[in-house]
Amino acid sequence: MSKELYGQEYYSGGCGGMPYHQGGHWHEFFDNVAREIVRECNPRTVLDAGCAFGYLVSGLRGLGVDAYGVDISEYAISQADPSIAKYVRIGSATDLPDEHYDIITFIEVAEHLTPDDGRQAIGRICANTDVVLFSSTPDDRDEPTHVNVQPLAYWWRLFRENGFALNVSRSARFVNQHAVWYGRI
């Protein structure tokens, strides 16, 4: 994935047709995701892999969670609210450091990675947590940066290869209709 693709132009017009900016739809959306994660799991630590502007990190930290974010886009990280700037950093899910988190979120990021990078990212994520909140569009091939759009079963197999199974007792529909929870087997 080329980090140059994810600059100001991408965030102004991409992201499902809704521009990213402080406040607005995406901020409210991720505040709701944060509330649901806390309600469902009450984690102490969370890493948002592919955090963009850090909205989920901000929402979680506001609820008392020790949350961090990583994103490949220098532009996105530069747009994080100053109150969370020290909790988000430039980096890739393919090379996460060996740090354990109660939950790692990987929301609408995998489809932006090549198949090899997607496999590597899932491996790194699974090595650093026992619970993953995951979402990747199974059908949006119109977005030019979606280079790895796969059916849900494809991701299930990758997680299974890394010792994780779908957790059907938890719903992740607060993210979208294809979001799921995975847990270590």
KAZI-V696917 format. One record per backbone hydrogen bond with DSSP energy under -0.5 kcal/mol. CO is the residue of the C=O (numbers start at 0). NH is the residue of the N-H. E is the energy in kcal/mol with one decimal. If there is no record, write none. Layout:
co->CO nh->NH e->E
co->CO nh->NH e->E
This chain:
co->0 nh->2 e->-0.7
co->1 nh->4 e->-1.7
co->2 nh->5 e->-1.3
co->4 nh->6 e->-0.6
co->5 nh->75 e->-0.5
co->6 nh->10 e->-2.0
co->7 nh->11 e->-1.8
co->8 nh->12 e->-1.5
co->9 nh->13 e->-3.5
co->10 nh->19 e->-3.0
co->14 nh->17 e->-1.2
co->16 nh->18 e->-0.6
co->22 nh->26 e->-0.7
co->23 nh->27 e->-2.1
co->24 nh->28 e->-2.9
co->25 nh->29 e->-2.5
co->26 nh->30 e->-1.9
co->27 nh->31 e->-2.1
co->28 nh->32 e->-2.1
co->29 nh->33 e->-2.4
co->30 nh->34 e->-2.2
co->31 nh->35 e->-2.4
co->32 nh->36 e->-2.5
co->33 nh->37 e->-2.3
co->34 nh->38 e->-2.6
co->35 nh->39 e->-2.8
co->36 nh->40 e->-2.8
co->36 nh->41 e->-0.8
co->37 nh->41 e->-1.1
co->43 nh->65 e->-2.6
co->44 nh->101 e->-0.6
co->44 nh->102 e->-1.4
co->45 nh->67 e->-2.2
co->46 nh->48 e->-0.8
co->46 nh->104 e->-2.7
co->47 nh->49 e->-0.7
co->47 nh->50 e->-0.6
co->47 nh->69 e->-2.1
co->50 nh->53 e->-2.6
co->50 nh->54 e->-0.5
co->52 nh->80 e->-0.5
co->53 nh->57 e->-2.7
co->54 nh->58 e->-2.5
co->55 nh->59 e->-2.8
co->56 nh->60 e->-2.7
co->57 nh->61 e->-2.2
co->58 nh->62 e->-0.6
co->59 nh->62 e->-1.1
co->59 nh->64 e->-2.4
co->60 nh->63 e->-1.8
co->64 nh->66 e->-1.7
co->65 nh->45 e->-1.5
co->67 nh->47 e->-2.7
co->68 nh->88 e->-1.8
co->69 nh->49 e->-3.4
co->69 nh->50 e->-1.8
co->70 nh->90 e->-2.0
co->71 nh->73 e->-0.7
co->72 nh->76 e->-2.2
co->73 nh->77 e->-2.1
co->74 nh->78 e->-0.9
co->75 nh->78 e->-1.2
co->76 nh->79 e->-1.3
co->80 nh->83 e->-2.3
co->80 nh->84 e->-0.7
co->81 nh->84 e->-0.6
co->83 nh->86 e->-2.6
co->83 nh->87 e->-0.5
co->84 nh->87 e->-0.8
co->86 nh->68 e->-2.2
co->88 nh->70 e->-1.9
co->91 nh->94 e->-1.4
co->92 nh->95 e->-0.7
co->96 nh->98 e->-1.8
co->100 nh->129 e->-0.5
co->102 nh->46 e->-1.9
co->103 nh->132 e->-1.9
co->104 nh->48 e->-2.6
co->105 nh->107 e->-0.6
co->105 nh->134 e->-2.0
co->108 nh->111 e->-2.3
co->109 nh->112 e->-1.6
co->110 nh->146 e->-1.3
co->110 nh->147 e->-2.0
co->113 nh->117 e->-3.2
co->114 nh->118 e->-2.3
co->115 nh->119 e->-2.2
co->116 nh->120 e->-2.9
co->117 nh->121 e->-2.4
co->118 nh->122 e->-2.1
co->119 nh->123 e->-2.4
co->120 nh->124 e->-2.9
co->121 nh->125 e->-2.7
co->122 nh->126 e->-1.4
co->123 nh->127 e->-0.6
co->124 nh->127 e->-1.6
co->125 nh->128 e->-0.6
co->127 nh->100 e->-2.4
co->129 nh->183 e->-2.3
co->130 nh->103 e->-1.9
co->131 nh->133 e->-0.7
co->131 nh->181 e->-2.7
co->132 nh->105 e->-2.8
co->133 nh->179 e->-3.0
co->134 nh->107 e->-2.9
co->134 nh->108 e->-0.7
co->136 nh->149 e->-0.6
co->138 nh->140 e->-1.5
co->142 nh->145 e->-2.0
co->144 nh->146 e->-1.3
co->147 nh->149 e->-0.5
co->150 nh->153 e->-1.1
co->150 nh->154 e->-1.0
co->151 nh->155 e->-2.3
co->152 nh->156 e->-2.1
co->153 nh->157 e->-1.7
co->154 nh->158 e->-2.7
co->155 nh->159 e->-2.4
co->156 nh->160 e->-2.5
co->157 nh->161 e->-0.8
co->158 nh->161 e->-0.8
co->158 nh->163 e->-2.3
co->159 nh->162 e->-2.1
co->162 nh->184 e->-3.2
co->164 nh->182 e->-2.5
co->165 nh->167 e->-1.0
co->166 nh->169 e->-1.1
co->171 nh->174 e->-2.3
co->171 nh->175 e->-1.1
co->175 nh->178 e->-1.3
co->178 nh->171 e->-0.6
co->179 nh->133 e->-3.0
co->180 nh->166 e->-2.9
co->181 nh->131 e->-2.5
co->182 nh->164 e->-2.7
